[in-house]
Amino acid sequence: MQGPDHPDTLTTRHNLAYWTGQAGHPAAARDQYAALLPARERTLGPDHPDTLINRHNLAYWTGEAGNPEAARELYAALLPHRERVLGPEHPDTLTVRHELARWTGELGDPAAARDLYAALVPIRERVQGPEHPDTLTARANLAYWTGRAGDPAGARDLYAALVPVRERVLGPDHPASRATRQQLARWTTAADRR
């Protein structure tokens, strides 16, 4: 018998929460991560990588369960821990910054989301490379939130620059390449109407 706080038990609980979310039950996943977090903090400490992953997943599933405000708050609280433990340019820290920008936009502040992505993109490019999937996703999100912030011409130009890169890296038939072309068409139309 390993007990409720044994590392294997905690890993099993983590996996159950993960697959619950993947099965389409975000609120249940959120609740399972919320219940697991105190055990992770108690047994491993607040800055252990597994605890930080638990906090990230709690924030993610909180947002997916329909609470963007709480997701944004959880990511904002997690960011200083990630920066302190892993450094400000570690890929996991950059992912938290990405999610913070996403939920800021989802919460109804597209200009702030745009600004957060604008600050993130050059770091992604420098740390992970200009053609890394995470960099390309950040560029797409910068374009999207630029448009949502009221600058359709800016969004159009950002998508126009992104299309050839996505097509070269992923191929023209990749879903992300197709989505980027669709967004380019959308923001081109919006810019032409102005």
QUIMO-V275603 format. One record per residue. N is the residue number from 1. PHI is phi in radians with two decimals (NA if undefined). D_LAST is the distance of its C-alpha to the last C-alpha in Angstrom with 1 decimal. Layout:
N&PHI&D_LAST, N&PHI&D_LAST
This chain:
1&NA&68.0, 2&-1.58&65.2, 3&1.62&64.0, 4&-1.23&60.7, 5&-1.85&59.8, 6&-1.15&60.9, 7&-0.93&58.2, 8&-1.17&58.6, 9&-1.14&58.1, 10&-1.12&55.0, 11&-1.11&53.6, 12&-1.11&54.4, 13&-1.11&52.6, 14&-1.07&49.5, 15&-1.10&49.6, 16&-1.09&49.9, 17&-1.11&46.9, 18&-1.03&44.9, 19&-1.27&45.8, 20&-1.10&45.4, 21&-1.12&41.7, 22&-1.10&41.4, 23&-1.40&43.0, 24&1.71&40.2, 25&-2.13&41.7, 26&-1.10&39.5, 27&-1.16&41.1, 28&-1.15&44.6, 29&-1.08&43.7, 30&-0.98&42.4, 31&-1.13&45.6, 32&-1.19&47.8, 33&-1.15&46.2, 34&-1.12&46.5, 35&-1.25&50.2, 36&-1.35&50.8, 37&-0.96&49.3, 38&-1.06&52.3, 39&-1.17&54.7, 40&-1.08&52.8, 41&-1.13&52.7, 42&-1.19&56.4, 43&-1.56&57.7, 44&-1.95&55.5, 45&1.76&54.1, 46&-1.23&50.6, 47&-1.89&49.6, 48&-1.16&51.0, 49&-0.92&48.6, 50&-1.17&49.3, 51&-1.17&48.6, 52&-1.15&45.3, 53&-1.11&44.4, 54&-1.05&45.4, 55&-1.12&43.2, 56&-1.07&40.2, 57&-1.16&40.9, 58&-1.08&41.3, 59&-1.10&37.9, 60&-1.05&36.3, 61&-1.27&38.0, 62&-1.11&37.4, 63&-1.14&33.6, 64&-1.12&34.1, 65&-1.42&36.2, 66&1.81&33.4, 67&-2.13&33.9, 68&-1.12&31.0, 69&-1.14&32.2, 70&-1.16&35.7, 71&-1.05&34.5, 72&-1.08&32.6, 73&-1.12&35.7, 74&-1.14&38.0, 75&-1.17&36.0, 76&-1.09&35.8, 77&-1.29&39.5, 78&-1.31&40.2, 79&-0.94&38.3, 80&-1.10&41.0, 81&-1.15&43.7, 82&-1.06&42.1, 83&-1.10&41.6, 84&-1.22&45.2, 85&-1.40&46.8, 86&-1.85&44.9, 87&1.81&43.1, 88&-1.23&39.5, 89&-2.00&38.6, 90&-1.16&40.6, 91&-0.93&38.5, 92&-1.20&39.4, 93&-1.15&38.2, 94&-1.13&34.9, 95&-1.13&34.6, 96&-1.11&35.1, 97&-1.09&32.4, 98&-1.05&30.1, 99&-1.18&31.0, 100&-1.07&30.7, 101&-1.11&27.1, 102&-1.00&26.5, 103&-1.30&28.1, 104&-1.10&26.5, 105&-1.15&23.1, 106&-1.08&24.7, 107&-1.36&26.1, 108&1.87&22.6, 109&-2.10&22.0, 110&-1.12&19.2, 111&-1.15&19.1, 112&-1.17&22.8, 113&-1.07&22.8, 114&-0.98&20.4, 115&-1.16&22.8, 116&-1.14&25.8, 117&-1.18&24.7, 118&-1.08&23.8, 119&-1.33&27.4, 120&-1.37&28.8, 121&-0.96&27.5, 122&-1.11&29.5, 123&-1.23&32.6, 124&-1.00&32.3, 125&-1.07&31.9, 126&-1.24&34.9, 127&-1.42&37.1, 128&-1.85&36.4, 129&1.81&35.0, 130&-1.22&31.6, 131&-1.98&32.2, 132&-1.16&33.8, 133&-0.92&32.3, 134&-1.16&31.8, 135&-1.15&29.9, 136&-1.14&27.6, 137&-1.13&27.1, 138&-1.10&26.3, 139&-1.12&23.7, 140&-1.11&22.1, 141&-1.21&22.1, 142&-1.06&20.7, 143&-1.09&17.7, 144&-1.06&17.4, 145&-1.28&17.8, 146&-1.11&15.4, 147&-1.11&12.6, 148&-1.13&14.4, 149&-1.43&14.5, 150&1.80&10.8, 151&-2.13&10.1, 152&-1.11&8.7, 153&-1.16&9.1, 154&-1.11&12.5, 155&-1.09&13.4, 156&-0.97&12.7, 157&-1.16&14.9, 158&-1.15&17.5, 159&-1.17&17.9, 160&-1.07&18.1, 161&-1.29&21.0, 162&-1.44&22.6, 163&-0.93&22.9, 164&-1.13&25.6, 165&-1.21&27.5, 166&-1.07&27.6, 167&-1.14&28.7, 168&-1.19&31.3, 169&-1.37&32.7, 170&-1.82&32.5, 171&1.71&32.3, 172&-1.20&29.6, 173&-1.69&30.9, 174&-1.13&31.0, 175&-0.95&29.1, 176&-1.20&27.3, 177&-1.16&26.2, 178&-1.10&25.1, 179&-1.09&23.1, 180&-1.15&21.4, 181&-1.12&20.4, 182&-1.11&19.1, 183&-1.16&17.0, 184&-1.04&15.7, 185&-1.10&14.8, 186&-1.05&13.2, 187&-1.37&10.9, 188&-1.13&10.3, 189&-1.07&9.1, 190&-1.11&6.9, 191&-1.18&5.5, 192&-1.19&5.5, 193&-1.35&3.8, 194&-1.43&0.0
